[in-house]
Amino acid sequence: RLRNAILYAVERDVGRATIGPDASILGKDVGGALEHGGEFRGEFYHARPYMGPALKKARPKFPKIWTDSVT
């Protein structure tokens, strides 16, 4: 279900994209339970990070992306 719940929105006019799990599909706390581990709906989940590793991989690109983006 997680794979189908990851949605994106692109705002071309401002050069912005938002990507992440949709709480209306999975529930508002499932992302945290998957990322960090914990209990969700009465069951325990081991941590299975997905957003943290994506951020770590993308972080070196941020300075170039944000250069001259704020005026």
Secondary structure as UniProt FT lines:
FT   HELIX           2..5
FT   STRAND          6..11
FT   TURN            12..15
FT   STRAND          16..21
FT   HELIX           23..26
FT   TURN            28..29
FT   HELIX           30..36
FT   STRAND          38..40
FT   TURN            41..42
FT   STRAND          43..45
FT   HELIX           51..58
FT   HELIX           59..61
FT   HELIX           62..66
FT   TURN            67..68
//
